[in-house]
Amino acid sequence: MSLEGSSGSGGSQVALVTGGYDHTIKLWQAHSGVCLRTMQHPDSQVNALEITPSGQMVAACGYQHIRMYDLASANPDPVMNFEGVTKNVSRVGFHEDGKWMYTGGEDCTARIWDPRAGRQLQCQRIFQVPAPVNAVVLHPDQTQIMVGDQSGIIHMWDLRTDKNDQLIPEAEASIQDIAIDPEGKMMAAVNNKGNCYVWSLGGEPPRPVPRKHIQAHSKYALRCKFSHDSTMLVTTSGDCSARLWKTSDWTLLRELRHDSQRWVWDAAFSIDSRYLFTGSSDSYARLWDVDKGTLEREYCGHQKPITALAFKDQAV
Amino acid sequence: MATYDNKIWLLKNIRDAFIATDDTGLCEIVMAGEDFSKIFQNKAFEDRKRIREGRLSQPSTSKGKEGMGDISEDDDEKEIVTQFDPYPDMEDSEDDDLMCGSYIRYEEFGGHRQRSNTAQWLDKKEQALKKAAKIKVIKWDDTSTQLTTEQMTEIFSRMEVKKPEKFKSLLAEQMEKCPDLPHRQYLEYAKFDGTAQLGLPTKSFKIFMTMLPEKHQNYPLVVCVIAHAKIKDLIGFTCYKYSIEHPEITLGSVHDYGLCIAEDDGEVDWAFPCLDANEPCSKFGFTCLGLVDLKSKHYFTHAPISIPEDGMLEVFPKAAESGHSQHNPSRHNTGGSATSEAVRKAINAVNEERRGQESELDKIQSHLIATDAPQYKTYRVHLLRKVRTNTLVQLGVSLERIEVEPLMAHKHAFWSKSKYFRLNIDSVAWCQILEAKATKTTFRIVHSPTHNSGYLDRSNSGNASFFHSNTAYKIYDFECEHDTAREIVDKVNTILDLRNSPCRREYKTSKDKKLQTRRSFHTRHLS
């Protein structure tokens, strides 16, 4: 079984998946707001969700497991279960061709997994850091993984040489999330003080050069993500808002707030960078029109906070 | 259990089995009440003691017994069966072994036959294994071999980073094709969906949309909600589900609907009131329910439901206007709130049919009023008040009293602290229609608090009182649809004439006097 899948495109071309504290993962029809399916994520909250490059499956990481669900079938149970980790797995992601999967977790490691089990060649790699890992992100050139930890260090793990470099943007603040823009030119990281740091990435292998420090939120920042056209950065926070920043001059483009919205745990852009999904502790996911700043859709069905979401758009 | 006729045994079994699924509520009484089995056991013990003492005092008649050896006191005790013994060897209740008792445990319901715990455990194990067999497990292997440099370069090769092209998004396209959706106003109820829950108890209902035109009533909507959802949540979720399946039909506000018990064929049982909106639906044992429009006067007159000419649609905006809607404004149905032409036609057709039958009905009507008048009946009307906002109330009229119960309780609104109040029918002096406006008719009930003996008048919402001779009269003005107003006034007057109370006579005479003085004043002037 490989990540690429074989049975064509997984049902809908557009998929929105949410997960959280209620031990379920929901697949939504993004444009109508109707919940299509509910999948079971037993014994654990969902820390992060990622749809495979083929769009066939979604990976959910939680306590001691990374589970893969088939988006095309009606099966509420996972089809693959990765185990052998002793603590929470905080992030999951994929090689752009689905060759391997990477994770980071509270056991102070980042790992490379080979989902193509049963083959002769087994590629498995582990990268140990001194503190629990909160964030991992793969550079678009597919050779560097940025690992952000609880002690505030960003480790740049070069997969070809196993060498690593470190960045410490702020002392005594834990790194909560790291993002690299699709062009591979910028890297952003947010911490638990609400600060956002931006670097320019240049050279081969990419070297970070400090570019900007934004006081993005007054409280805990949770996520940061670049839009597909690299013109925007979204940061989400425990201050109940998501904020959009212009990458041209790092000014605040928009603040997305709603009366009932609580902590905003995760966010995802549409492929045309026009829409943004957010998931919040009030158990609603929301769809915003970025240009107008209007709330376009709400997704209601979770019994408890939404802590992770993944969105796959289709280019037309 | 039903085959046992021993009362004490049954009482004990109900207590110990702790069955709470009984609709009659009798089990609850047994469980909440005193432990009769214990009481009986004690009585049996005392009885036995008495009998034994009686035996000891009398010389034994059966000598043969002694020859069989010593009989211990315990054995002796067991042999004596009193009228209070449930069964000869029913043991003490508390420390019974669960496995061998006659207990019916809740989790074992559902199967045809009670299975042993081992069998169940094996079943569960087998199912888990089957499930697990479908899940491919990939374990982290610490002993995995190192990759060669070639393999490393192959798997971790550098990819060219291309500047992403400008894409048009399929989501954006779908969003344009699908503007606002009717189910959005019920979105908050989506979380009660029982089919989307794993591990939570759920409950399924067949709901007949009786407030819709007949052609939409053929099939019940099967809804499954989580068991702790309240009836109002069930109503909301039903609207949510229906509007997803039938986006062309616009439904009203959730607060205007109620759920009534219905037959399998969708016939609503009007003998029962709507299920209490604040009760959890797990409390009710009925699975067939009819969704009814509480605003429709037919709900109160128990006649087949007719739809207002302009459709049911006006209901929702109106509710929002009057501030009864508790919806978040962003979840309002902002898009096409106009009825689709097809629905409008259907509504007209149904009403046309009804109108044809109306002339015949008129003849029977007057007769019905007279015979029906003493029967208790409720109406939805607005209580008019001069200073404060009008409140929607339920007006109940019976042979004994008139009750006014506010329907929308704004807990936090300071301006509408209206309370339930009732008027003794013998303290009601007058009832008449005041004026008929374009859509509504106002009518007045005149009441004398001094005659309201026996009833605690908790009302503070009367909007005027005036003195007339020695009696103070309070007036209450109401507003509702023409037909309902006429019906209420007719009903109240029929009852008042029937009772002909001193209060009414007094009011009538004083009114007549007033008229006369006015007339005499006029005639005097004219002459």
Interface residues (C-beta under 8 A of the other chain):
Chain A: M1 Q13 V14 H23 T24 K26 A30 H31 S32 G33 V34 C35 T38 Q40 N75 P76 D77 P78 V79 M80 N81 F82 E83 G84 V85 E96 K99 W100 R111 W113 P115 A117 L121 Q122 C123 Q124 P140 D141 Q142 T143 L159 R160 P182 E183 G184 H228 D229 S230 H258 D259 S260 S270 I271 D272 R274 Y275 S283 L295 E296 E298 C300 G301 H302 Q303 D313 Q314 A315 V316
Chain B: K131 K134 I135 K136 V137 I138 K139 W140 D141 S144 T145 L147 Q151 M152 T153 I155 F156 S157 R158 M159 E160 V161 K163 P164 K166 F167 K168 S169 L170 L171 A172 E173 Q174 M175 K177 C178 L181 H183 R184 L187 E188 A190 K191 D193 T195 A196 Q197 L198 G199 L200 I244 N328 S330 R331
